[in-house]
Amino acid sequence: MDYTVARRLVSSEGRKALDLAGAEADPDSLLAATRLRQQIDGDLAAAVLDQISLRRRAVAKIGPVAASMLWTRDGLEQATRGDVSRWRAHRLKEAGFTHVVDLGCACGADARACLDAGLEVTAVEVDPVTAELARHNLPEAHVMCADAMAVFADFRAHGDTVVMLDPARRTGRGRTWRLEDVQPPWPFVMTVLESVPAVVKLGPGVDRSQLPDLPVTYVGHRGDLVEATVWSGFEDQRAADRAVLVGPTGIEELPGRCPTPAPGELGPFVAEPHPAAIRAGSLSAIDGSLHAVSEGIAYLTAEEPVASPWLTWFAVKEVLPFDVRALRSWVHHHHVGTVEIKKRGVDVDPVTWRRKLKLSGPNRVTVICTPTTGRTKALVCDRVRLPCGLFGASSDVMS
């Protein structure tokens, strides 16, 4: 999108064109484009149809407020999930801040959550097109089109101000977890953290050993680990590393950097912890009675499942050797047509196993490939549904 089109989108002309595009059931279709070009010019027609498509995707990720916002494709892809943005905004307000400076606001998803929480917002965006869209999305904020590094000094002396920074984590090669690749550059991010109260959002795969000695929160949403957040100037609220699970009905927290659970004998139930708890080192804080299936392996085992939003439980039906031939024989005998494969600490190629298992039948199982205190095993399991089960979990489904 060029700047001229962005200016048209935020005008009264653009609002009318968006209303026309919003009436299309499938804004990505050729029929919708043909129909709209009969009423408005091609450039604006393409832009508003793209916006309607993006808005519909944004509502699923951000929430209802996204239906009135304008987006770029990169801005939506990199935007924080709405539940997480709202959680962070409320934490800033609880800490006593009244003014948020969002250095690198993109389309303004995080800043929008801060405004909705009752905070004053100054938003800074270096790209003129994105800044134009952000002005539309953040009508109550002061939006500046500027380089964050050039204007940061203007916000250093305000005691009620907190800086929010979400460095870009993409290069020409795609997504990156390397701190040396982020923009603005990591030395500037460190300057921000050392100078003012700040919250810095980083990718969940960032190496903790490369981060400063400041509290880091590993944030989970549904079944995913979505970010690592560094806090500076929040000593009372964020004194150490933590795992946080953000859900539509509440927030769960665990202390981080806890001792690892001791390994124990394999029990009739195995739990997969939420990845946020794993990354934060919070497994032993979930429940002290649980044991690891093996040293350094993040599966937990017990005689009975413990209800927790941090755990997804599986009932062990069969313990097989770690051998695809043994598993193929078992699934054939039990008429299994769908297998969910999970693994830790072992080398399993799902594509190869998919070909060799020759699945057929109405039944479904989960197979957990893992070292145990004895030998590496393939655990054939059924999922256990508990009232406090995980909001959702990722898996490798084979059928």
C-alpha positions as CSV (number, residue, x, y, z in Angstrom):
1,M,0.0,0.0,0.0
2,D,1.4,3.4,-0.9
3,Y,0.8,6.6,1.1
4,T,-1.8,8.1,-1.3
5,V,-4.0,5.0,-0.9
6,A,-3.5,5.1,2.9
7,R,-4.7,8.7,3.0
8,R,-7.7,7.8,0.9
9,L,-8.6,4.9,3.2
10,V,-8.8,7.1,6.3
11,S,-10.9,9.8,4.5
12,S,-14.7,10.0,4.1
13,E,-14.3,8.5,0.6
14,G,-12.5,5.5,2.2
15,R,-15.2,5.0,4.8
16,K,-17.9,4.8,2.2
17,A,-15.8,2.4,0.1
18,L,-15.2,0.2,3.1
19,D,-18.9,0.1,3.7
20,L,-19.4,-1.1,0.1
21,A,-16.7,-3.7,0.5
22,G,-18.0,-4.9,3.8
23,A,-21.2,-6.0,2.1
24,E,-19.2,-8.6,0.1
25,A,-19.4,-12.2,1.4
26,D,-16.0,-13.1,-0.1
27,P,-13.8,-10.0,-0.4
28,D,-11.0,-12.1,-1.8
29,S,-13.1,-13.2,-4.8
30,L,-12.8,-12.0,-8.4
31,L,-16.6,-11.4,-8.4
32,A,-16.3,-9.0,-5.5
33,A,-13.5,-7.1,-7.1
34,T,-15.4,-6.9,-10.4
35,R,-18.5,-5.7,-8.7
36,L,-16.7,-3.0,-6.6
37,R,-14.7,-1.7,-9.6
38,Q,-18.0,-0.8,-11.2
39,Q,-18.6,1.8,-8.4
40,I,-15.1,3.0,-7.4
41,D,-11.6,3.0,-9.0
42,G,-9.4,0.0,-9.1
43,D,-6.8,1.1,-6.5
44,L,-9.3,2.0,-3.9
45,A,-11.4,-1.1,-4.6
46,A,-8.4,-3.4,-4.1
47,A,-7.4,-1.6,-0.9
48,V,-10.8,-1.7,0.8
49,L,-11.5,-5.3,-0.2
50,D,-8.1,-6.2,1.3
51,Q,-9.0,-4.3,4.4
52,I,-12.3,-6.2,4.9
53,S,-10.4,-9.5,4.5
54,L,-7.8,-8.4,7.0
55,R,-10.4,-7.1,9.4
56,R,-12.2,-10.4,9.5
57,R,-9.0,-12.2,10.3
58,A,-8.1,-9.5,12.9
59,V,-11.4,-10.0,14.8
60,A,-10.5,-13.6,15.4
61,K,-7.0,-12.6,16.7
62,I,-7.6,-9.2,18.4
63,G,-11.3,-9.1,19.2
64,P,-14.3,-7.0,18.1
65,V,-12.4,-3.7,18.3
66,A,-10.3,-4.9,15.2
67,A,-13.4,-4.7,13.0
68,S,-13.1,-0.9,12.8
69,M,-9.3,-0.8,12.5
70,L,-7.1,-0.6,9.4
71,W,-4.3,-3.0,8.9
72,T,-1.3,-3.9,6.9
73,R,-0.6,-7.6,6.3
74,D,2.7,-7.5,8.2
75,G,1.0,-5.4,11.0
76,L,-1.7,-8.0,11.6
77,E,0.6,-10.9,11.4
78,Q,2.9,-9.4,14.0
79,A,0.2,-8.0,16.2
80,T,-0.2,-9.3,19.8
81,R,-3.2,-11.4,20.4
82,G,-6.0,-9.3,21.9
83,D,-6.3,-11.2,25.2
84,V,-2.5,-10.7,25.8
85,S,-2.6,-7.0,24.8
86,R,-5.4,-6.4,27.3
87,W,-3.6,-8.3,30.0
88,R,-0.4,-6.2,29.6
89,A,-2.3,-3.0,29.5
90,H,-4.0,-3.8,32.8
91,R,-0.7,-4.7,34.3
92,L,0.7,-1.3,33.3
93,K,-2.3,0.4,34.9
94,E,-2.0,-1.6,38.1
95,A,1.6,-0.5,38.4
96,G,0.5,3.1,38.6
97,F,1.4,4.4,35.2
98,T,-0.9,6.8,33.5
99,H,1.0,7.4,30.2
100,V,2.3,4.7,27.8
101,V,4.8,5.5,25.0
102,D,4.6,2.8,22.4
103,L,7.9,3.0,20.5
104,G,7.1,1.2,17.2
105,C,3.3,0.9,17.5
106,A,2.8,-0.6,14.0
107,C,-1.0,-0.6,13.4
108,G,-1.6,0.0,17.1
109,A,-3.0,-3.2,18.5
110,D,-1.1,-2.9,21.8
111,A,-1.7,0.8,22.0
112,R,-5.4,0.3,21.4
113,A,-5.6,-2.0,24.4
114,C,-3.8,0.6,26.5
115,L,-6.3,3.3,25.5
116,D,-9.2,1.0,26.3
117,A,-7.7,0.4,29.7
118,G,-7.8,4.1,30.4
119,L,-4.2,5.0,29.8
120,E,-2.9,8.0,27.9
121,V,-0.9,6.9,24.8
122,T,1.8,8.4,22.7
123,A,2.5,6.1,19.7
124,V,5.6,6.3,17.5
125,E,5.8,4.6,14.1
126,V,8.6,5.1,11.6
127,D,6.7,4.0,8.4
128,P,4.5,6.8,7.1
129,V,1.8,4.5,5.6
130,T,1.5,2.5,8.9
131,A,1.5,5.7,10.9
132,E,-1.4,7.0,8.9
133,L,-3.4,3.8,9.6
134,A,-2.4,4.0,13.3
135,R,-3.8,7.5,13.5
136,H,-7.1,6.1,12.4
137,N,-6.9,3.2,14.8
138,L,-5.9,5.4,17.8
139,P,-8.0,8.5,17.6
140,E,-7.5,9.4,21.3
141,A,-3.7,8.9,21.1
142,H,-0.9,11.2,19.9
143,V,0.6,9.3,17.0
144,M,4.0,10.4,15.7
145,C,5.7,9.4,12.5
146,A,9.2,9.2,13.7
147,D,12.2,7.0,14.4
148,A,11.9,5.6,17.9
149,M,15.7,6.1,18.5
150,A,15.4,9.8,17.5
151,V,12.6,10.7,19.9
152,F,13.2,8.4,22.9
153,A,15.1,11.1,24.8
154,D,11.9,13.2,24.9
155,F,10.2,10.7,27.2
156,R,12.9,9.9,29.7
157,A,12.0,12.3,32.4
158,H,8.3,11.6,33.0
159,G,7.8,9.6,36.2
160,D,4.3,8.4,35.4
161,T,5.3,7.2,31.9
162,V,6.2,3.7,30.9
163,V,7.8,2.8,27.5
164,M,6.4,-0.2,25.6
165,L,8.7,-1.6,22.9
166,D,8.1,-4.5,20.5
167,P,11.2,-4.8,18.3
168,A,10.6,-6.2,14.9
169,R,11.8,-9.8,14.7
170,R,11.9,-10.4,11.0
171,T,14.7,-10.3,8.5
172,G,14.9,-11.0,4.8
173,R,15.2,-14.7,5.8
174,G,12.0,-14.7,7.9
175,R,11.3,-14.8,11.6
176,T,14.3,-14.6,13.9
177,W,15.0,-15.2,17.6
178,R,18.5,-13.6,17.4
179,L,18.8,-10.4,19.4
180,E,21.3,-9.0,17.0
181,D,18.7,-9.1,14.3
182,V,15.9,-7.1,16.0
183,Q,14.9,-3.6,15.0
184,P,15.4,-1.2,16.6
185,P,18.8,-2.6,17.4
186,W,19.4,-4.5,20.6
187,P,21.8,-1.9,22.1
188,F,19.0,0.7,21.8
189,V,16.6,-1.7,23.5
190,M,19.0,-2.2,26.3
191,T,19.3,1.6,26.7
192,V,15.5,1.8,27.1
193,L,15.5,-0.9,29.7
194,E,18.3,0.7,31.6
195,S,16.9,4.2,31.4
196,V,13.2,4.2,32.1
197,P,10.4,1.9,33.3
198,A,9.8,-0.2,30.3
199,V,8.1,-3.4,29.0
200,V,9.8,-5.1,26.0
201,K,8.0,-7.8,24.1
202,L,10.3,-10.4,22.5
203,G,9.8,-13.7,20.7
204,P,9.2,-16.7,22.9
205,G,12.3,-18.5,21.5
206,V,14.7,-15.9,22.7
207,D,17.8,-17.2,24.6
208,R,17.3,-16.3,28.3
209,S,21.0,-16.3,28.9
210,Q,21.3,-13.4,26.4
211,L,18.8,-11.2,28.3
212,P,19.6,-8.8,31.1
213,D,19.1,-9.6,34.7
214,L,15.6,-8.3,34.8
215,P,12.3,-10.2,35.3
216,V,11.1,-12.1,32.2
217,T,7.5,-13.3,31.8
218,Y,6.8,-16.2,29.5
219,V,3.3,-15.6,28.2
220,G,1.0,-18.4,27.2
221,H,-2.3,-18.0,25.4
222,R,-4.5,-21.0,24.8
223,G,-2.0,-23.8,24.0
224,D,0.7,-21.6,22.7
225,L,3.7,-19.8,24.1
226,V,3.4,-16.4,22.4
227,E,6.0,-14.1,23.9
228,A,8.8,-13.4,26.4
229,T,8.3,-10.1,28.1
230,V,11.1,-8.2,29.8
231,W,10.1,-5.8,32.6
232,S,12.2,-2.8,33.9
233,G,11.0,-0.7,36.8
234,F,8.3,-3.1,38.0
235,E,10.1,-4.4,41.1
236,D,6.9,-4.7,43.2
237,Q,4.8,-6.4,40.6
238,R,7.5,-8.3,38.6
239,A,10.3,-9.3,40.9
240,A,11.4,-12.5,39.1
241,D,10.8,-14.7,36.1
242,R,7.3,-16.0,35.8
243,A,5.0,-18.1,33.6
244,V,1.7,-16.5,32.8
245,L,-1.3,-18.1,31.1
246,V,-3.8,-15.6,29.7
247,G,-7.3,-16.9,29.1
248,P,-10.7,-15.4,28.3
249,T,-11.8,-16.2,31.9
250,G,-8.8,-15.2,33.9
251,I,-5.0,-15.2,34.4
252,E,-2.9,-18.0,35.9
253,E,0.7,-17.4,37.1
254,L,3.6,-19.5,38.3
255,P,7.0,-18.6,39.6
256,G,9.9,-19.3,37.3
257,R,13.4,-20.7,37.6
258,C,12.2,-23.4,40.0
259,P,14.1,-26.7,40.6
260,T,13.4,-29.2,38.0
261,P,11.0,-32.1,39.0
262,A,12.8,-35.2,40.1
263,P,12.4,-38.1,37.7
264,G,10.2,-41.0,38.8
265,E,8.8,-44.3,37.7
266,L,6.3,-44.1,34.9
267,G,2.8,-44.0,36.2
268,P,-0.6,-44.7,34.6
269,F,-1.0,-41.0,33.7
270,V,1.4,-38.6,31.8
271,A,1.0,-34.8,31.5
272,E,2.2,-32.4,28.9
273,P,2.9,-29.1,30.6
274,H,2.1,-25.8,28.8
275,P,5.2,-24.5,26.9
276,A,5.1,-21.3,28.9
277,A,5.7,-23.2,32.1
278,I,8.5,-25.2,30.5
279,R,10.3,-22.1,29.2
280,A,9.9,-20.3,32.5
281,G,11.2,-23.3,34.5
282,S,8.0,-23.5,36.4
283,L,7.2,-27.3,36.3
284,S,7.8,-28.1,39.9
285,A,5.6,-25.1,40.9
286,I,2.5,-26.7,39.2
287,D,2.3,-29.5,41.8
288,G,5.1,-30.8,43.9
289,S,3.8,-34.4,43.8
290,L,4.5,-34.8,40.0
291,H,7.6,-36.4,38.7
292,A,9.4,-36.1,35.4
293,V,9.3,-39.2,33.2
294,S,13.1,-38.9,32.8
295,E,15.9,-36.5,33.7
296,G,15.6,-33.3,31.7
297,I,12.4,-34.4,29.9
298,A,9.3,-32.1,30.3
299,Y,6.7,-34.8,30.5
300,L,5.3,-35.3,34.0
301,T,3.8,-38.5,35.4
302,A,1.5,-39.5,38.3
303,E,-0.8,-42.1,39.7
304,E,-3.7,-39.8,39.3
305,P,-4.1,-36.7,37.1
306,V,-4.0,-33.3,38.8
307,A,-6.5,-30.8,37.5
308,S,-4.5,-27.7,36.3
309,P,-4.8,-25.3,33.4
310,W,-1.1,-25.9,33.0
311,L,-1.4,-29.6,32.2
312,T,-2.8,-31.7,29.5
313,W,-3.2,-35.3,30.7
314,F,-3.0,-38.6,29.0
315,A,-4.0,-42.0,30.3
316,V,-1.4,-44.6,29.3
317,K,-3.0,-47.6,27.6
318,E,0.1,-49.4,26.5
319,V,3.9,-49.1,26.9
320,L,5.6,-50.2,23.8
321,P,9.3,-50.3,22.7
322,F,10.5,-47.3,20.8
323,D,10.1,-49.1,17.5
324,V,7.8,-48.2,14.7
325,R,7.3,-51.9,13.9
326,A,5.9,-52.6,17.3
327,L,3.6,-49.5,17.1
328,R,2.5,-50.5,13.6
329,S,1.5,-54.0,14.9
330,W,-0.4,-52.4,17.8
331,V,-2.4,-49.9,15.8
332,H,-3.3,-52.5,13.1
333,H,-4.6,-54.9,15.8
334,H,-6.6,-52.1,17.5
335,H,-8.0,-50.7,14.2
336,V,-6.5,-47.2,14.7
337,G,-6.9,-44.8,11.8
338,T,-5.7,-41.6,13.5
339,V,-2.5,-41.2,15.7
340,E,-1.4,-38.0,17.4
341,I,2.3,-38.1,17.7
342,K,4.2,-36.2,20.6
343,K,7.8,-36.5,21.3
344,R,10.6,-35.2,23.6
345,G,14.2,-36.2,23.7
346,V,14.0,-38.6,20.8
347,D,14.6,-38.5,17.1
348,V,11.2,-39.3,15.4
349,D,10.5,-38.3,11.8
350,P,6.6,-38.0,11.6
351,V,6.7,-38.3,7.8
352,T,8.5,-41.6,7.9
353,W,6.3,-42.9,10.6
354,R,3.2,-41.8,8.7
355,R,4.3,-44.0,5.8
356,K,5.2,-47.0,7.9
357,L,2.3,-47.1,10.3
358,K,-0.3,-47.7,7.5
359,L,-3.1,-46.4,9.6
360,S,-6.6,-47.7,9.0
361,G,-9.7,-47.9,11.2
362,P,-12.1,-45.8,13.3
363,N,-10.1,-45.5,16.5
364,R,-7.8,-42.7,17.6
365,V,-4.8,-42.7,20.1
366,T,-2.0,-40.4,21.1
367,V,1.5,-41.8,21.0
368,I,4.1,-40.1,23.3
369,C,7.7,-41.0,22.3
370,T,10.0,-40.2,25.3
371,P,12.8,-41.5,27.4
372,T,11.7,-42.9,30.7
373,T,13.7,-43.8,33.8
374,G,14.1,-47.2,32.2
375,R,14.5,-47.0,28.4
376,T,13.0,-44.9,25.6
377,K,9.4,-45.9,25.1
378,A,6.4,-45.3,22.9
379,L,3.4,-44.7,25.2
380,V,0.0,-45.3,23.6
381,C,-2.4,-43.0,25.4
382,D,-5.9,-41.6,25.4
383,R,-6.4,-37.9,26.2
384,V,-8.0,-37.2,29.6
385,R,-10.5,-34.3,29.7
386,L,-10.4,-32.5,33.0
387,P,-12.4,-29.4,34.1
388,C,-9.2,-27.3,34.3
389,G,-7.7,-28.6,31.1
390,L,-5.5,-26.6,28.8
391,F,-7.1,-23.9,26.7
392,G,-5.8,-25.8,23.6
393,A,-2.8,-27.7,22.6
394,S,-0.7,-28.2,19.4
395,S,-0.1,-31.7,18.1
396,D,1.0,-33.6,15.2
397,V,-2.1,-35.4,13.9
398,M,-1.5,-38.3,11.5
399,S,-4.3,-40.0,9.7
